[in-house]
Amino acid sequence: MAELLSVQVLMQDSHNDCTEPITQHVKIAVDSDQNSKTNGNCSNVAKCDLTSCAQEKCVHMSPRRTPTWPYDSHNLSSLPKRPAVNVEWKKLTYSVSEGYKRGHKTIINGISGEIVSGELTAIMGPSGAGKSTLMNILAGYIWKKVKGDILVNHHQRDLRSFRRLASYIMQYDFLLPQLTVEEALMVAANLKITTSVSASQKKSIVSDIILALGLHDCAKTRTSCLSGGQRKRLSIAQELVNNPPVIFLDEPTSGLDSSNCQQCITLLKALAREGRNVVCTIHQPSARIFENFDKLYMLAEGQCIYQGPVPSLLYFLSSQGLECPTYHNPADFVTEIASREYGDHIDKLVLASSKFKKKHCIQNSNSFSDSNRYFVKNPAIKPNEEESAQSESLLNDKVDISQPLRERGYPTSYFNQFWILLKRTFLSIIREPMYHHHPKCANGQSSMENLNVCGLMDMFPSQLVKEVELSEDDSYSDEDDDDGDTSATMDIYVLGLLLILFPLLYSSIVYWMTSQPSEAVRFLNFLVISILTSLVSQAFGLVIGAACNVQTAVFLAPVFVIPFLLFSGFFITFKTIPDYLRWLSYISYIRYAFEGLMLSIYGFGRPELECEEVFCPFVDPSDFLKFMDMNKVDLCSGIGSVNLPIQTTIWIFSPLSKISITNSTIQR
Ligand SMILES: Nc1ncnc2c1ncn2[C@@H]1O[C@H](COP(=O)(O)OP(=O)(O)OP(=O)(O)O)[C@@H](O)[C@H]1O
């Protein structure tokens, strides 16, 4: 059973410079009966897209159901209301130095544009056109050396206030694998929502978001087990907990199959329709995905060659003598033009696009109701009224965001952040086998050696896990200081994880488990040295994890640490280390830690050990110290020596790790 539908399509008129696109009715034959094989009277079977429908023809096709990621905005009524935010940029230029005496490279070249609340905007362009750079500038991740003006609701952007309004979803999600969907969202809610909102309200916000984004089936599933689409939804859900009015997404569809891509963009459009300003970079979308965007901001070599409604794109190009071939995807066509595949049109388009924008731009508006207006007065591209009617604005127009933020501080207190992150880390640790698969400790003389190995092994898992955790934490750092410091959340995290608690608990258990003497001084010495050693080990892990990705960290960590371990005196006694390698033992913090721990256990005149065997070589502990070449070691200088590398490490690596974290975030 075939039925004829009449649809409105755009007609291109290349002789009509910058006038409204013309619409025309086209008949499309749709099989309502899926089993029907009939072509009816249609000899010309074709797929309809923005280009191919430019002439009257009979199109025969089966009805296509668009699967959608479940999204029900009515479930989100508990979210805090936020202001509508429009962002405008004028003459934006960004250059980077190419090195000593090599001059500067201009990445963004004097571009202007705007993104409006209530709309879904795509930033497109060929590889290297400057999409990510523009997005990072708009989101406030790049601000140094940026020339030009960025206005938020017609006022100069205040970076700190803006960061509280905007969220940035990176191309690759950084989810803690050991947390469930619900736990990950709860952590996000606790960190991002102010303490004035009660715990039960936060819980209800989280369950509302889970319902709204259709994550209820996997709410108790660990994030490591989620599908690509679910991971993307969770990343979006984590950002939604404080209802940001501006959402930036870098390549949100990368890694998703075509059906999930479609669903992802449909979800983003639904979020935009509630009044949010949603912007994403996207690489060559299919025609079907492309037509979901309201606006396109097209970049070529750092310049803008088109900005305006997606449906007007072909009309604009046509007015410049660039006719899209029939059945060709308009997104591909404009990308090919930007890549100069059809000749040198970029300069012409840059000029024409700015004229086009001036001519057709109606107005920008602060409010959601007004912002749903489109640039071009054209009945064919009015927003879908049914869609608008269904969407309930989650914005609050009464909030004035033009005033710079006066109060400093974070949604939750320092202590609260510490507690949330500590709980999260604890959960991850107890669920992560890699963290606690240490060699078993045994009683007797060999217990000391095992114990040392246990302590030193701590640094390896931390290197692996840090990268993931730091990346995730960075998504909560919505309040980086202007001078480039990382957030207090990060500092708190570092404090929480690196400081005393875990090594203290760990060493206390291990000391008694390995039947060491019940003497307070020994035990305290042992604790202090273990904590100091753990600090240095964790600092190394943190630096390596922050500076590189997991694969590189796995390789680099042993390269740095194994020489320290080899020349610590544990595997080779100092006497047997060749002279030309002995310097390595002097810079090995593990050596000082090892000596200190040995002295704590076997020094201080410890009485003879029990011997249950026929022959025990080290009944007298001092014999053992002599054998290990540690009989002349002074504990105070040893602790001082451990402390020295700690101070040096923190002094050298702390700024480095912050820079590398900031850089890696920007690059992402
Ligand atoms: N810090 C930098 N130093 C030198 N060049 C840079 C720097 N950042 C970006 N670039 C260059 O600027 C250009 C634009 O980079 P950007 O990452 O914004 O492109 P893109 O359009 O997002 O590309 P892709 O789609 O491939 O991710 C590229 O040629 C890139 O090499």
The ligand as a Gaussian input file, in Angstrom:
#p B3LYP/6-31G(d) Opt

LIG

0 1
 N       49.520000      24.704000      20.195000
 C       49.670000      24.582000      18.879000
 N       50.864000      24.766000      18.295000
 C       51.022000      24.671000      16.938000
 N       50.012000      24.389000      16.102000
 C       48.809000      24.181000      16.632000
 C       48.557000      24.263000      18.032000
 N       47.247000      24.017000      18.253000
 C       46.709000      23.782000      17.050000
 N       47.638000      23.874000      16.094000
 C       47.425000      23.728000      14.632000
 O       46.282000      24.476000      14.322000
 C       45.527000      23.836000      13.324000
 C       44.101000      23.666000      13.800000
 O       44.059000      22.729000      14.849000
 P       42.691000      22.154000      15.408000
 O       43.011000      21.055000      16.364000
 O       41.884000      23.281000      15.941000
 O       42.041000      21.589000      14.070000
 P       40.717000      20.773000      13.875000
 O       39.939000      21.489000      12.852000
 O       40.041000      20.543000      15.182000
 O       41.292000      19.424000      13.292000
 P       40.781000      17.925000      13.500000
 O       39.427000      17.871000      12.895000
 O       41.766000      17.116000      12.732000
 O       40.784000      17.660000      14.968000
 C       46.235000      22.520000      13.038000
 O       47.010000      22.690000      11.881000
 C       47.103000      22.304000      14.238000
 O       48.258000      21.629000      13.893000

